[in-house]
Amino acid sequence: MGRPAVAILGAGPAGLGAAFRLARRARFDVTVFERGRTVGGNAGSFEIDGLRVDYGSHRLHPSCRPEILTDIRALLGTDLLDRPRHGRIRLRGRWVHFPLQPLDLVWNLPADFLAGVARDAVLKPFRSAAGDSFAAVLERGLGRTICRDFYFPYAVKMWGLSPEEIDPVQAERRVSAGSLGKMARKILNAVPGLKAPGSGRFFYPRRGYGQISEAYLEAALRAGTTVHLATTVTAVEWDGVRASAIRASSAQGEFRLEARQVLSTIPLPALVRALDPPAPATVLEAAGALRYRAMILIYLVLGADRFTEFDAHYFPELDVPITRLSEPKNYSLAEVPGITVLCAELPCSTSEAVWSASEEELGALVLEALARAGIAVRAPVRRVLTRRLEQAYPIYTRGWREPFDRIDGFLGSIDGLITFGRQGLFAHDNTHHALAMAYAAADCLDDRGEFDRARWAAHRFDFQSHVVED
């Protein structure tokens, strides 16, 4: 009897992390299917005029599980840089450092803002924001001032909904400092002697964030994994009880692969629609009910060594349409003279007119936004490029749980099929979370190719504690 065949759908960090973990056990025939021509997904990198850039701003956080961080260090060696966080937030027309610093806040924030935060702290025991929503949860924890000036407008831009329309789980999963006490502890982490290990720092690969996925790919290939790029999964075959095979299509034609286990990291709606025979109508309906926020990434290539000293700028205020601006050179320390690239993030819906805007129009939008924010671009703009992500973030609308649970329960009933990762679990997670899921999924497979569902259920419970780190 041959080795159990494992098919992995998606070559982002989750899919490649699982492939690497399984392949080095040398007990499985592992095959990865990826629709794109390169690996990494939204956590990938590409080159612009000699500079490696990412799909937005990405960092590997020190809270990454030690076992995973050890593997990444071994794979990247000296290419894994340990960098200080050095960003800033535009708040009420002023700049404050990010991560937050006590003296910087006192020096740069308006007196009435600081007084409002102090008042909110004093009144917290008597505060009871009505309702069960993103708005209510955060206002109970942080008070009116911080919410109304930072989190609420940022939420409108990020997810395209009013804070009252967003489910409270978005606050629990997306806001790490959900109370004034937690925020105070984060601020105190900037004080020498009070810093937690890794506070104010991040890891970043010398050749862009996508180098993490590329390193996992190379290691998996060396261990015998087969990887099909530019390949679309057209069907996941199942017999009503168990998944049994993958059908796929590429420029070379169509082919079929039988598999003992199918590990999927592709978006849940895509997985549901790929099932053959089709999923029940109620599950297909639920797949259509999940909502995603799209993102346009607008890259300005400037004829200058550097735009600013900061790695990222955050824009919660509604008068600036972009949410974040990053400068990849300040992450990777790339030494390419006379050129730098800015990456502006513009969340939107695919139904909005801006989704179809030209690169010239989007470049003008960013230049106008930066001028309004007081950081006008003075260097010559050599060119503008864009990338569009249709499913950048999950949107947790009020009532999102019902369709998700319907899909999750149905897929969980199919033997030989497991879904995980940011897209596979409809989660707004960091890369270290996605890799934790990947390692957990791989470890639930025994050498015969049988999956330990009880162990996986325990992992799924742990995943619910994931909170996004910025």
C-alpha positions in Angstrom: 0.0 0.0 0.0 1.4 3.4 -1.0 1.7 6.5 1.1 -1.5 8.4 1.8 -2.1 11.2 -0.7 -2.8 14.7 0.7 -4.1 17.5 -1.5 -3.7 21.0 -0.3 -5.7 23.8 -1.8 -4.0 27.2 -1.8 -0.3 28.2 -1.5 -0.4 31.0 1.0 1.3 30.7 4.4 -1.4 28.3 5.7 -1.3 25.9 2.7 2.5 25.9 2.4 3.0 25.7 6.2 0.9 22.5 6.2 2.8 21.2 3.1 6.1 21.8 4.8 5.0 20.2 8.1 3.7 17.1 6.3 6.4 16.7 3.8 9.3 16.6 6.3 7.6 13.6 8.0 8.1 11.7 4.7 5.0 9.7 5.2 2.7 11.3 2.6 2.5 12.2 -1.0 1.7 15.9 -0.8 0.3 18.0 -3.7 -0.4 21.7 -3.5 -2.8 23.5 -5.9 -2.5 27.3 -6.4 -4.5 29.4 -8.7 -1.9 32.2 -8.9 1.4 32.1 -10.7 3.3 32.8 -7.5 2.9 31.7 -3.9 2.0 33.7 -0.8 -1.5 34.9 -1.7 -2.2 38.2 0.0 1.0 37.6 2.0 3.1 37.4 -1.1 5.6 39.9 -2.6 6.5 41.1 -6.1 9.1 43.4 -7.6 8.7 47.0 -8.8 11.7 48.6 -10.5 14.2 46.6 -8.5 12.4 46.9 -5.1 10.4 44.0 -3.6 7.0 45.1 -2.3 4.1 43.4 -0.5 0.4 43.3 -0.9 -0.1 46.0 1.8 1.7 46.2 5.1 2.8 42.9 6.6 4.9 41.9 9.6 5.8 38.8 11.5 5.0 39.4 15.1 7.2 38.2 18.0 4.1 36.5 19.5 4.5 33.8 16.8 4.7 30.4 18.4 8.3 29.5 19.2 8.2 26.3 17.2 7.1 28.2 14.1 9.5 31.0 14.6 12.3 28.5 15.0 11.4 27.0 11.6 11.2 30.4 9.9 14.6 31.4 11.3 16.1 28.1 10.1 14.6 28.7 6.6 15.5 32.3 6.2 18.7 32.6 8.2 20.2 36.1 8.3 17.5 37.2 5.8 15.0 37.4 8.7 15.5 41.0 10.1 14.6 42.1 13.6 13.1 45.6 13.1 11.8 48.3 15.5 8.2 49.5 15.0 8.2 53.1 13.8 4.9 54.2 12.5 2.5 57.0 13.3 -1.3 57.7 13.4 -3.0 60.9 12.2 -5.5 61.8 14.8 -7.4 65.1 14.8 -5.0 66.5 12.3 -1.9 65.6 14.5 0.6 62.8 14.4 1.2 60.4 17.3 3.8 57.6 17.2 2.7 54.0 16.8 3.3 51.9 18.9 1.9 54.5 21.3 4.3 56.2 23.7 3.3 58.1 26.9 5.3 61.3 26.4 4.5 61.5 22.7 0.8 61.2 23.4 0.9 64.0 26.0 3.0 66.2 23.8 1.1 65.7 20.5 -2.6 65.0 21.3 -5.0 68.0 21.8 -5.7 68.7 25.5 -9.5 68.2 25.0 -8.9 64.7 23.6 -6.7 63.8 26.6 -9.3 65.2 29.0 -12.0 63.2 27.2 -10.1 60.0 27.6 -9.6 60.8 31.3 -13.3 61.5 31.8 -14.2 58.3 30.0 -11.9 56.4 32.4 -13.5 57.9 35.5 -17.0 57.3 34.2 -16.4 53.7 33.0 -17.9 52.0 36.1 -21.1 53.9 35.4 -21.1 53.5 31.6 -23.4 51.0 29.9 -23.5 51.4 26.1 -26.7 49.9 24.9 -26.8 47.1 22.3 -24.7 44.2 21.2 -22.5 45.4 18.4 -18.9 46.5 17.5 -19.9 50.0 18.6 -21.4 48.9 22.0 -18.5 46.6 22.9 -15.8 49.1 22.2 -17.6 52.1 23.7 -18.1 50.1 26.9 -14.4 49.2 27.0 -12.7 52.3 25.7 -15.2 55.1 26.1 -16.6 57.6 23.7 -13.5 59.7 23.0 -11.2 57.1 21.6 -14.1 55.3 19.8 -15.5 58.4 18.1 -12.1 59.8 17.0 -10.3 56.6 16.1 -12.0 53.2 16.0 -15.4 54.2 14.7 -14.3 56.2 11.6 -11.6 53.6 11.0 -14.2 50.8 11.0 -16.4 52.7 8.5 -13.4 52.9 6.1 -12.2 49.4 6.8 -15.5 47.5 6.5 -17.8 49.9 4.8 -20.4 49.7 7.6 -21.4 51.8 10.5 -20.0 50.5 13.8 -23.6 49.7 14.9 -24.0 47.3 11.9 -20.9 45.3 12.7 -21.0 42.2 14.9 -19.3 42.4 18.3 -17.0 39.6 17.4 -15.2 42.0 15.1 -14.2 44.0 18.2 -13.1 40.9 20.0 -11.0 39.5 17.1 -9.7 42.8 15.5 -9.0 45.1 18.5 -6.2 43.9 20.8 -6.6 46.9 23.2 -10.3 46.6 23.8 -10.3 48.3 27.1 -8.6 51.4 28.6 -6.6 49.0 30.9 -5.3 47.0 28.0 -4.4 50.2 26.1 -2.6 51.6 29.1 -0.5 48.4 29.4 0.4 48.7 25.7 1.4 52.3 26.2 3.5 51.4 29.2 5.3 48.7 27.1 7.1 51.6 25.5 8.7 52.6 28.8 12.2 51.1 29.4 12.2 48.6 32.1 8.5 47.8 31.6 8.7 46.5 28.0 7.4 43.0 27.4 9.7 40.7 25.3 9.4 41.7 21.7 7.3 44.8 22.4 7.7 47.5 19.7 9.6 45.1 17.3 8.7 42.9 14.4 10.4 40.4 12.1 10.6 41.0 8.4 12.4 39.1 5.6 15.0 41.0 3.6 13.3 40.2 0.3 9.8 41.1 1.3 7.1 39.4 3.3 6.5 36.9 0.6 9.9 35.4 1.2 8.4 33.5 4.2 6.0 31.6 1.8 8.7 31.2 -0.8 11.0 29.6 1.9 8.3 27.2 3.0 7.7 26.3 -0.7 11.4 25.6 -1.4 11.7 23.4 1.8 8.5 21.5 0.9 9.7 21.0 -2.7 13.1 19.6 -1.4 11.1 17.2 0.8 9.2 15.8 -2.2 6.0 18.0 -2.4 4.4 18.5 -5.8 3.2 22.1 -6.4 0.9 23.1 -9.3 0.9 26.9 -9.9 -1.5 28.7 -12.2 -3.9 25.8 -11.6 -7.6 26.2 -10.9 -9.3 23.6 -8.7 -12.5 22.9 -10.7 -14.0 20.3 -8.4 -13.7 18.6 -5.0 -15.2 15.1 -5.5 -17.1 13.5 -2.6 -19.5 10.6 -2.3 -21.9 12.1 0.2 -19.7 10.9 3.1 -16.0 11.4 2.2 -13.9 13.6 -0.1 -12.0 11.5 -2.5 -10.4 13.5 -5.3 -9.5 16.8 -6.8 -10.1 17.9 -10.4 -8.0 20.8 -11.7 -7.3 22.7 -14.8 -4.1 24.5 -16.1 -2.6 25.6 -19.4 -1.5 22.0 -19.8 -5.0 20.7 -19.6 -7.3 19.1 -17.1 -6.3 16.4 -14.6 -7.6 14.5 -11.6 -5.9 13.5 -8.3 -7.3 11.0 -5.8 -6.5 12.0 -2.2 -6.9 10.5 1.2 -7.2 13.9 2.7 -8.0 17.3 1.2 -6.7 20.3 3.2 -8.3 23.5 2.0 -7.2 27.1 2.6 -9.2 28.7 -0.2 -12.1 31.0 0.6 -15.1 29.1 2.0 -17.6 30.2 -0.7 -15.1 28.9 -3.4 -14.7 25.5 -1.6 -18.5 25.1 -1.2 -19.1 25.8 -4.9 -16.4 23.4 -5.9 -18.0 20.4 -4.3 -19.2 17.7 -6.7 -21.9 16.6 -6.3 -23.1 20.0 -5.3 -23.6 21.0 -1.7 -27.2 21.4 -0.4 -29.0 24.5 -1.5 -29.1 25.9 2.0 -25.3 25.6 2.2 -24.8 27.3 -1.2 -27.2 30.0 0.0 -25.1 30.5 3.1 -21.9 30.7 1.0 -23.4 33.6 -0.8 -24.3 35.4 2.4 -20.7 35.7 3.6 -19.3 39.2 2.8 -15.8 40.3 2.1 -14.2 43.8 1.9 -12.1 44.4 -1.2 -8.9 46.4 -1.3 -7.1 48.4 -3.9 -3.4 48.7 -3.3 -2.0 51.8 -5.0 1.8 51.9 -5.5 3.5 55.2 -6.1 7.1 54.9 -7.5 9.0 58.0 -6.4 12.3 59.3 -7.6 13.8 59.7 -4.1 15.9 57.7 -1.7 13.1 57.8 0.9 9.7 59.5 1.5 9.7 59.5 5.3 11.5 57.7 8.2 8.3 55.9 9.1 7.4 52.4 8.1 3.6 53.0 8.1 1.1 55.8 8.5 -2.4 55.1 9.7 -5.4 57.3 8.7 -8.6 56.8 10.8 -10.1 60.2 9.8 -12.8 60.2 7.2 -11.3 63.1 5.2 -8.5 60.8 4.0 -9.9 57.9 2.0 -6.9 55.5 2.4 -6.5 53.6 5.7 -2.7 53.0 5.7 0.4 54.0 3.8 3.6 51.9 4.0 7.1 52.4 2.6 8.6 48.9 1.9 12.1 50.2 2.0 11.7 51.1 5.6 10.8 47.5 6.4 13.4 45.6 4.4 16.3 48.1 4.5 16.7 47.7 0.8 19.7 49.6 -0.6 18.4 50.8 -4.0 19.4 54.5 -4.4 17.2 57.1 -6.1 13.9 55.2 -5.8 11.3 54.3 -3.2 7.8 52.9 -3.4 4.8 53.9 -1.4 1.9 51.5 -0.9 -1.5 53.0 -0.1 -4.4 50.8 1.0 -7.9 51.7 -0.1 -10.7 49.4 1.2 -13.8 49.4 -0.9 -16.5 47.3 -2.4 -16.2 45.7 -5.9 -19.5 47.4 -6.7 -18.1 50.9 -6.1 -17.0 53.1 -9.0 -13.5 53.4 -7.5 -12.9 49.7 -8.0 -12.8 50.3 -11.8 -10.8 53.6 -11.6 -7.7 53.9 -13.7 -4.2 53.9 -12.2 -3.9 57.6 -13.1 -7.1 58.4 -11.2 -6.0 56.3 -8.2 -2.6 57.9 -8.1 -4.2 61.3 -8.1 -6.5 60.2 -5.2 -3.5 59.2 -3.1 -1.5 62.3 -3.9 -4.5 64.5 -2.9 -5.0 62.4 0.3 -1.4 62.8 1.4 -1.5 66.5 0.7 -4.6 66.8 2.9 -2.9 64.8 5.6 0.1 67.3 5.6 2.6 64.9 4.0 2.5 66.0 0.4 4.7 64.1 -2.1 7.4 66.5 -3.3 9.5 63.9 -5.2 8.7 63.1 -8.9 6.2 60.3 -9.3 7.7 58.0 -11.9 4.7 55.8 -12.3 1.6 54.3 -10.5 0.7 50.6 -10.3 -2.2 48.9 -8.7 -3.2 45.5 -7.4 -6.8 44.6 -6.5 -7.7 42.1 -3.8 -11.4 41.0 -4.0 -11.4 39.2 -0.6 -9.0 41.2 1.5 -11.0 41.0 4.8 -14.0 39.2 6.1 -16.9 41.4 7.2 -18.6 40.3 10.3 -22.0 41.8 9.7 -24.7 41.4 12.4 -25.9 37.8 11.8 -22.8 36.5 10.0 -22.5 33.6 12.4 -25.6 31.7 11.2 -24.4 31.2 7.6 -20.9 30.6 8.7 -22.0 27.9 11.2 -24.2 26.3 8.5 -21.2 26.1 6.1 -18.8 25.0 8.9 -21.1 22.3 10.2 -21.7 20.9 6.7 -18.0 20.9 5.7 -17.1 19.4 9.1 -19.4 16.5 8.3 -17.4 15.4 5.2 -14.6 13.0 6.1 -11.3 13.6 4.5 -11.9 17.4 4.1 -10.5 20.0 6.4 -10.6 23.8 6.0 -8.3 26.3 7.8 -6.3 29.5 7.4 -7.6 33.1 7.1 -9.7 32.3 4.1 -10.6 28.8 5.1 -12.1 29.9 8.5 -13.3 33.3 7.4 -10.9 34.9 9.9 -9.1 38.2 10.0 -5.9 36.7 11.4 -2.2 37.4 11.2 0.3 35.1 9.4 1.5 33.6 12.6 -2.1 32.6 13.3 -2.4 31.0 9.9 0.8 29.1 10.4 -0.4 27.9 13.8 -3.5 26.5 12.1 -1.4 24.9 9.4 0.9 23.1 11.9 -2.1 22.0 13.9 -3.9 20.6 10.9 -0.8 18.7 9.8 -0.3 17.3 13.3 -3.8 15.9 13.4 -2.9 13.5 10.5 -1.5 10.2 11.6 0.9 8.2 9.4 -2.0 6.2 7.8 -3.6 9.4 6.7 -6.4 9.4 9.3 -7.4 12.7 10.7 -8.0 13.1 14.5 -11.2 15.2 14.6 -11.3 15.4 18.4 -7.9 16.9 18.5 -8.8 19.3 15.7 -11.9 20.4 17.6 -9.7 21.3 20.5 -7.4 23.3 18.1 -10.5 25.1 16.6 -11.5 26.1 20.1 -8.0 27.6 20.7 -8.2 29.5 17.4 -11.2 31.5 18.7 -8.7 33.3 21.0 -6.7 34.7 18.1 -6.7 38.5 18.1 -5.2 40.5 15.3 -2.0 42.4 16.0 -1.3 45.6 14.1 
